[in-house]
């Protein structure tokens, strides 16, 4: 929450941004420097990158999607999966030639990976052309760090401790013009045994309700048609406030703002998902009838080992209530296959739950150990090859469910938000329940609500016509 200290800190950063306008301009031969920011990982990382871009623009930089022409390159990294880390290392390695060709190029790495000491040390030792390494807790100090890197020419590594504060008012460059992210809270208190997030993003802290509501109003006024509320666990929003408030109350307040728009949110933790939340969704046509509710495993024993604080019965209780209250509900989820100690019998319980719920789609992962988490030290006797077979089995089950659900949508008409145009000229439009329908139409329709009748279904793909 904002206090005198955070206000003073941000004033200091504003002074650094003012100084850097002239310094960067002169450094790059009296031409506005170009900055490239690449984001890996979750929507919260995307929101963080929007702040970094906002600060860079305030410092006089022009943003570019082309790394080859950039004077400043920032990679905002993800630590949740090993694959994401490998991609970062590979892409940073490719920057060596770029730095050799352009010695004035400043390269910085930030984000969740950099909050892990062993990763930060590896970057510093293995990639000497990386000038800045900083973690999630010090993003608000980016102008000061950039100033020090530019004026001293020295490499810097800064990994802050979670100070429990929220720094409001950081400049922001929103990537979209009609779809946007709105963070309502940061951090996580759940400490699931497989998850690195609480260690790299800190403990839960919520933004004040009125600040969130005012930001939503500003987004709607400037033309946003879809706002996604973000938090590692939005359902625990409001903990620590003197005056009690909850996520369902915040959601309801935002849905009551004047305007024609949709609200989405992620992510919900099943242990905190309440019937009150479901009732609020059911009571508003602005809140999308889509809930992302990660269950991770259908085995109660594995859920205990994961430290998830719910069992299958509790999960199905909220799912069944939601299905009853919300017509045409769309449920999506995360699933981990091959968690340490999981047997094939445990895995079959996961398949049983998937068949029972009939999810719209799943984000599926083979377990990836994260250094510093309890699960990384657990016995894990099942070989990766066996886990891969389970994974393929799960995908086949979900494919059949998705095909069935898409077929049931055939002939029905849905309100959709037109999002983009494909290379072949076809428009992609998304329904409230988070399913893409491909339609023919002019690109002028992008960013508008339309109605689409589904005329053809092919497993994951729906095709239709605007009506």
C-alpha angles and dihedrals in degrees: 000000000000117000138159092279095054091047091052091047092052091048088055091051090050088057090053090049090052092050092047093057090072097032095054092042091056094041090059098047098268093303125119106261119238120230129199120197118188120191129206126187135005135010090262088062089051089053090049090050090053088060092048090050090048091053092046091052090048087054090057100263126142114222119233134184090209113085091191092067097040127114092194123036122188123184113197104203140208127217100184098095132030091228091060090052092049091052091053093051091048094048094045089052090057091058092068093084091046091053091048090052093045111031092182090062111119115209122194133180121200141156137066098333090057092056088068110087096213091051094047090050092049092051092049094049101037101039108043091171091066104099102186132039118176138157137229095267094063103043089114087062093056094114092053092047092048090049091053093046093050099042099042100033088219126131115246137200119192123176110169131202118246103264093187092238133125118219107212124192101038109154112259135200109199113212095210132053099205105017120054146167122238118189114215097175143000136219133018136252099190102089097198105195094242098044129096095186099097089050095052102031101036132223126330118283125168130213115237112268096237092051090053093045092049091050090050090050091051091050092049091047090054092053108270112157098184128035122186115202111217136208137129085245111005092181092071092054114139101034110146097025116132090222109051116243132160139205094253088055092049091046091051092049092053092046089056093060112113115257145070107278145119129237125210129174141194148227117020120184110214093223090063101034106117137195087240089063091052091048091053092051091047091050098056132061089200094064109080117243090235125104124186102208113169113212097172095191139018092214117094090207092055091045088057091051088050091051091232097148096221137075134215092270092055091046094050091046092063092039093053092046090050093049090051095049102037119057115220091008116186117208125191128177150176122248130190115205120202101016111180109284094015114142128201087255089057089049091052088057088057090053090048091055092048091052091047096050098035097211120210089228140340136218101218129191138176106231113273117193115232118206110243097029124109092236091061088068096047122106110264108185100163110096120235091244090060092047089052090057090052089048092054090049091053093049091052092053092048092047091057091049092048092049090051092049093048091049089054089057093058113118094014126117122227137184107244140185111227106227112173148342121249123221091261091057095255116136123230113218125182127216124219089258090059101255123136120232117191113219139168117247148111120298087234086079092066109118095023135106115245138162120250130190113211109231103167137024127198112176102279097004126080123190125194149143133257113251 
